Amino acid sequence: MGQMTIKDVARRAGVSFQTVSLVLNHPERVARTTRETIEAAMRELDFVPSLAARSLRKKPSRSIACVFSVGAQPYDDASGLMQETYQGLVLQTFAAVADQHGYTLIHRRWNSDDPDGLTRITSLVSEARVDGVVVFADRRNDPLIAMLQAKRFPFVVFGLDVPGTHFAMRAERDAVYEAVRYLVQTGSRSICFFKGERGGRRLRTVTERLRGYREALAEAGVPPCDDLVIPCDWNSESGYRVTLDLLDRSVRPDAIVAANDRVAFGVLKALHDRGVRVPDDIRVVGFDNFVQAAYTIPSLTSIEVPTLEMVRFTFATLVEVIEGTRAPDDLAQKLFPTRLVIRDSTGLIRSDVADRPGVERIAARGDGAS
């Protein structure tokens, strides 16, 4: 069978080819029932819109979109505004790198609870308003990824290892493995893991971190305890609240690995408010190594992520796909190693631990220099 055209789709759906064209280019102008009928016909015929044909009519936009999918979006539920988050830092880094290369960055997000959310993102692609997309997703079967694959549109996934796609991801398992291994070697035996969670969803990044946590304990001969693996949201308020609940238990842990630095900030405040000494009574480790980590009291040990290197890799890969210099089957997939930055919240570091790769001791100067 030859390649399907919009006229074939129109016949299958029982509409005019102009209506099919409208769905491809301006889906928001078509009634939902009609749009769903046409999209079903496209799937049945395995119809793929010809982006190449459209590119002959439209010049490259020199724009890329960073699209945050639900659950990976850098917003607080309480305010709906972007806060000091790792995703916010990544977005700023993408803006700087894109600007250096003469590209405009567009930021979008979509929520699966919004029935028209994906349609609005699709219009960026169908109308060629952007040349490529960076996808921030927390699940491999995200509909946005499936849509971009179906349309054969240039995209790279950031922060998640999705088979069959270009992606850049932190070595999540190794990051937590090294942190827990370090805590064990500095004397901790009851290590609590605040794993991070949103709406009860099982995130792959969290699964990888949990694997590192358990493997480090097993290697050290420390029996695992499910009660020490605690769900929490990704903000300081959640870290504070969960820590207070933890301190009400009859037996307290001697270390906490937080889902990110923001959670760790809440942990430190809760411990301070209850008169728990850090690191004497409980050691604390964060994740992301924000600048603020050097200025907490005590300063926060944290896992540093090579954000700039990840963004540069992602951007360079996306441009190669856009310009056609990378073959479709030549997938760019990279796990980026992290580094444990030791500060006062975990106490003094032994010399044998300090000599390990991926571990760095920051002197208690308050300047966060590395």
LUMLO-947665 format. One record per atom (N, C-alpha, C): x, y, z. Coordinates in steps of 0.1 Angstrom, whole numbers, plus 5000, padded with zeros to 4 digits. Example, Ala and Ser with C-alpha at 12.3 -4.5 7.8 and 13.67 -1.06 7.14 Angstrom:
% LUMLO-947665
513249435078 512349555078 513249675078 512849785071 513749895071 512950005079 
***
This chain:
% LUMLO-947665
500849885000 500050005000 500950125000 500550224991 501350354991 501050435003 501850545004 501650635015 500250695015 499650695027 498350755028 498350905027 497350965022 497151115021 496051155029 495851295030 494751345038 493451315031 493451295018 492151255011 491751115015 492751025017 492450885022 491850895036 492350975044 491850995058 490451055057 490251145048 488951215047 487851115043 488151025034 487250925029 486950825041 487950785048 487750695059 486850755070 487050885073 486350955083 485051005079 484751015066 483551065061 483451215062 484551285060 484651435060 485351485048 485451615047 486151675036 487651675039 488451675029 489951675031 490351815038 489551915035 489752045042 489652035057 488651955061 488551935076 489651855082 490151755074 491351685079 492551785080 492751865070 493851965070 493652055082 492452095086 492252185097 492652115110 492351985111 492751905123 494251905124 494951895113 496451885113 497052025117 496452125112 497052265114 496352345124 495052335126 494352415136 493352325144 493852225151 492952135158 491952205167 492352315173 491452385182 490152435176 490152445162 489052495155 488052385151 488352265154 487452155150 486752095163 485452065161 484752005172 485351875177 485351855190 486051745195 485651605189 484351585188 483851455182 484351435168 484351545160 484851535146 486351505146 487051575155 488551565156 488851415160 488151365170 488451225174 488151125163 487151145155 486851055144 487951065134 488451185131 489551195121 490851135127 491151155139 492351095145 492250945146 491050885148 490950745147 491150695133 490650765123 490950725109 492450735106 493150825111 494550835109 495250715115 494850675127 495550565133 495250435126 494050415121 493650295113 494450285100 494650405094 495450405081 496950415083 497350425096 498750455099 499250575091 498450675091 498750805084 499750885092 500850935085 501851015091 501851145083 501551265089 501651395082 502951415076 503051475065 504251505058 504851635063 505751625073 506351745079 507351805068 507951715060 508851755050 508151845040 506951805036 506151895026 505852025032 505452025045 505152155051 506452245053 507552175055 508752255056 509152325044 508752275032 508952345020 508252475019 507052485026 506252605026 506652705037 507252655047 507552735059 509052735062 509652855065 510952865069 511152805083 512352755086 512652715100 512352835110 511752795121 511352905131 512552945140 513552865140 514752885149 514152895163 513152815166 512652805180 512552665184 512752645197 512452505202 511552525215 510852415218 509952425229 510452325240 510452375252 510552295264 509252265270 508752145269 507452105273 507452015286 506852065296 506751995309 505451915310 505551785311 504351705312 503951705327 502751665330 502151665343 503051575352 503251615364 504151535373 505551575373 506051625361 507351675359 507451825359 506251885360 506152025359 506652105371 507452215369 508052275380 507152385387 506052335392 505152435399 504752375412 504452465421 503852425434 502352425434 501752325440 500252315439 499652435446 500252495456 499652605464 499552735456 500552765448 500652895442 500452885427 500752775421 500652765406 501752835399 502752885406 503852965401 505152885401 506052915392 507352855392 508152895404 508652795411 509452825423 510852795420 511652795431 513052765430 513152615429 513152555417 513152405416 514352375406 514652245406 515652195397 515152215383 513852185380 513352205367 513452355362 513152445372 513352585369 514752625365 515652565372 517152585369 517452535355 516852415352 517152355339 516552445328 515352495330 514752585320 515552715318 516052775328 516952885327 518252855319 518752735321 519952695314 519652665300 518552605297 518152595283 518052725276 517452825282 517252955276 518553015273 519553005282 520853065280 521552995268 521552855268 522152785257 521552815244 520152815243 519452845231 519852985226 519853075235 520253215231 521653225225 522553155231 523953145226 523953105211 523053015207 523052955194 521953015185 521453125189 520453195180 519053135179 518753055190 517352995190 516553065200 515253065198 514253115207 513653005215 513553015228 513052905236 511552935240 510652845238 509252855242 509052745253 508352795263 508052705275 506552675275 506252545276 504852505276 504752395287 503552375292 503252255300 501852205297 501652075300 500352025298 500051925309 498751915312 498251835323 497251735317 497351605320 496451505315 495051525319 494851605330 493451635334 492851735325 493551805317 493051905307 492851835294 491651805289 491451735277 492051805265 492151935265 492652005254 494152035255 494751995266 496152035269 497151975258 496951855255 497851795244 497651855231 496351885228 496051945215 496752075213 496852155224 497552285223 499052265220 499652155226 501052125224 501152075209 500251995205 500251945191 500252055181 499552165184 499452275174 500852335172 501752335182 503052385180 503752305169 503552175169 504152085159 503452105146 502152095146 501452085133 501552215125 501652325132 501852455126 503252495124 504152405127 505652435126 506052565132 505452585144 505852705152 507152685159 507552565161 508852535166 509552425157 510852415158 511552325150 511852195157 511752195170 512052075178 511452095192 511451985200 510851985213 511751915223 511951975235 512551905246 511451855255 511351735258 510251675266 510751645280 510051705290 510251675304 509051585308 509351455310 508251365313 508751275325 507751215332 508151125343 507650985340 507150955328 506750815325 507050795310 507450665307 507950635294 506750635284 505550605289 504450595280 503650735279 504350845281 503750975281 503050995267 501851035266 501151065253 501951165244 502551255250 503351355243 504451295235 505151195241 506251125234 505651045223 504550975225 503950895215 503450985203 502951105206 502551195195 503751235187 504851275193 505951325186 506551215177 506551085183 507050975175 506250945163 504950955165 503950935154 504151035143 504451155146 504551265137 506051275131 506951195137 508351195133 508951335134 508551395145 509051535148 510251535157 511251625154 512451625162 512151645177 512651555185 512551575200 513551505207 513851545219 514851475229 514151475242 514251365249 513651355263 514751395273 514351485282 515351525293 514851465306 515751395312 515551345326 514951205327 514751135316 514151005316 514650925304 515050795307 515550705297 514450635290 514050685279 512950625271 513450545259 513350415259 513850335248 513350385234 514250385224 513850435211 513850585209 514350655219 514350805217 515750855221 516050975217 517151045222 516851095236 517851075246 517551125259 518851155267 518651245277 519751275286 519151255300 519751175308 519251145322 520351135332 520051175344 520951165355 521051025359 522250985364 522350845369 521750835383 520450825383 519650835396 520050725405 520150605401 520550495409 521850515416 522850545407 524250565413 524350685422 523550785420 523550905429 523150865443 522050795445 521550765458 522450645464 522950555456 523850455460 525050515467 525650605460 526850675466 526550745479 525450815480 525050885492 524850795503 524150685501 523850585512 525150515516 525950485506 527250415509 528050505518 528150635515 528850735523 528350735537 527050745538 526450755552 526750635560 526750515554 527050395561 528550395566 529350445557 530850445560 531150555571 530250645573 530450745583 529650715596 529050595597 528550545609 527050525610 526250575600 524850555600 524350415597 523350375604 522850235603 521350235600 520650345604 519150355602 518950475593 518950445580 518950555570 517550565564 516950685566 515650705560 515650765546 514850715537 514850765524 513550835521 513550965519 512351035514 512351035499 511550945494 511650905480 511051005470 510151095475 509551185465 508351115458 507251185457 506151115450 505051225447 504351215436 503251305433 502051225429 501051245438 499751175434 499851025435 500750975442 500850825443 501450755430 501850835420 502350775408 503750715410 504050605404 505250535405 506150595394 507150675398 508050745388 509250655386 509750655374 510950575371 512150625378 512250755378 513450815385 513450775400 512250775406 512150735420 512550585422 512050505412 512350365413 513850335412 514550415403 515950395402 516650435414 516250545421 516850595433 516650485444 515450435445 515150335455 516050215453 516250175441 517150065438 518550085443 519050215441 520450245446 520450245461 519450295468 519250295482 519350155488 518550065482 518549925487 519849845484 520449875472 521649805469 522849845478 522849975481 523950025490 523749965504 522549955509 522249895522 522649745522 522249675511 522549525510 524049505510 524749585503 526249575501 526849595515 526349685523 526949715537 526449615547 525449525544 524949435553 523949495563 523349605559 522349675567 520949625563 520249565572 518949515569 517949625564 517249605553 516349715549 515149715558 514549835558 513249855566 512349935558 511249875554 510249945546 509650075552 509650075566 509150185573 510050315571 511250295567 512250405565 512150455551 511350395542 511150455528 509850525529 509850665528 508750745531 508350835519 507150825514 506750915503 506651055508 506951155499 506751295502 506651365489 506151485489 506051565477 507451625475 507551715466 508951765462 509251905467 508551955478 508752085483 509052085498 509452205502 509952215516 508852185526 507652235524 506552205533 506352065535 506451985525 506251835526 507451775534 508651825531 509851775539 509651805554 509151925557 508951965571 507951875578 506851865571 505751785577 506051635579 506651575569 507051435570 508051415580 508951505582 510051495592 509451495606 508451595608 507851595621 507151465625 506451405615 505851275617 506851175620 507951175614 509051075616 509551085630 509751215635 510251235648 509351185659 508051175656 507051125666 507150975668 507950905660 508050765662 508850725674 508750605679 509450565691 510950545688 511250505676 512650495672 512950585660 513950675662 514250765651 515450715643 515450755630 516650715621 517850805625 519050765620 520250845623 520650915610 519850905599 520250975587 518950985578 518951095570 517851115561 518351155547 517951075537 518351115523 517051175517 517051305514 515851375509 515751365494 514551385489 514251375475 514851485467 515051595473 515751705466 516151805477 516851915473 517252015483 516152085490 515052115482 513952185488 513252095499 513151965497 512651885508 513651885519 514951885516 515951885527 515952005535 515552125529 515452245536 514352235547 513252175543 512152145552 512552055563 513351955560 513851855570 514751925580 515652015576 516552085585 515752175595 514752235589 513952325598 513152245609 512552135604 511852045614 512751995625 513951955621 514951905631 515352015640 515552135635 515852245643 514752285653 513452285648 512352315657 512152215668 512552085666 512351985676 513651965684 514652055682 515852045690 516751925687 516651865675 517451755670 518751815664 519851765669 521151815664 521551745651 521951835641 522451785628 523951825627 524851735625 524651595622 524751495634 524951545646 525151465657 524151355659 522851395659 521751305661 521251245647 521151325637 520651285624 521451355613 521951275604 522651335592 521651355581 521851455573 520951495562 521651515549 521051455539 521651465525 520551515516 520851615507 519851665498 520251615484 519551665474 519751625460 519451745451 520451775442 520451885433 521551985435 522052005448 523052095452 522852235447 521652285452 521352425449 522452515456 522552635451 523452735457 523152755472 521852755475 521352775489 521952675499 522252555493 522752445502 523952485510 524752575505 525952615512 525652715523 524452765524 524052875533 523052835544 522652705544 521752655554 522552635567 521852625578 522552595591 522052465596 522952365596 524252355591 524252355575 525352375569 525352365554 525052225550 524352215538 523752085534 524652005525 524851885529 525551785520 524451755509 524851755496 523951735485 524551665473 523751605465 524151545453 524051645442 525251665436 525351765425 525151705411 524351775403 523951715390 524651805379 525251745369 525851825358 524851885348 524051985354 522952035346 523452095333 524452185333 524852245321 525352145310 526052045314 526451945305 525351865299 524351835307 523151765302 522351855292 522251985295 521452075286 522252095273 523552105274 524352125261 524251995253 524251885259 524151755251 522751745245 521751775253 520351775247 520151875236 520651995238 520452095227 521152055215 522452015216 523251975204 522551865197 522051765204 521351645198 520151695191 519351785197 518151825190 518451905178 519451985178 519852065166 520251965155 521051865158 521451765148 520251695142 519251665150 518051595145 517251695136 517151825140 516451925132 517151945119 518451955119 519151985107 519451855098 519051745103 519251615095 520651565095 521551615104 522951565104 523051435113 522051405120 522051275127 521051185122 521451065118 520450965112 519450925122 518250895118 517150865127 517450745136 518150655131 518450535140 519750555148 520350665147 521550695155 521150765168 520750685177 520150745189 521250795199 521050925204 521950985213 521250955227 521950875235 521350835248 522550835258 522350915269 523450935278 522950945293 523650865301 523450885316 524550965321 524251075328 525251165334 525551135348 526851115352 527151085366 526951205374 526651185387 526551295397 527751295406 527751385416 528851405425 528251435439 528751365449 528251395463 529151505469 528551615472 529251735478 529051725493 530151705500 530051685515 530051825522 529151855531 529151975539 528851935553 528452025562 528352005576 527151925580 526151905572 524951835576 525251685578 526451635573 526751495575 528051485583 528651595588 529751585596 531051565589 532151535596 533451525591 533551395581 534351405571 534551295562 535851225564 535751095564 537051015566 537851025553 539151015555 540051025544 539850925533 539550805537 539350695527 538050715519 537050785525 535850815518 536150935509 536851035513 537151155506 537951125493 538651015493 539450975481 538650905470 537350875473 536550805464 536150895452 536050845440 535550925429 534050965431 533751085427 532351125428 532051185442 533051205451 532851255464 533751375466 533251485471 534051605473 533651665486 534651705494 534451775507 534451925504 533451995508 533452145508 533652195522 534752275523 535052325536 533952415541 533752425554 532652495560 532952645560 532952705548 533252845546 532052925544 530952855540 529652925537 529652975523 530652955515 530653015501 530252905491 530252785494 529752675485 530752655474 531952695475 532952685464 533252535462 533552505449 533852365446 535152355438 
***
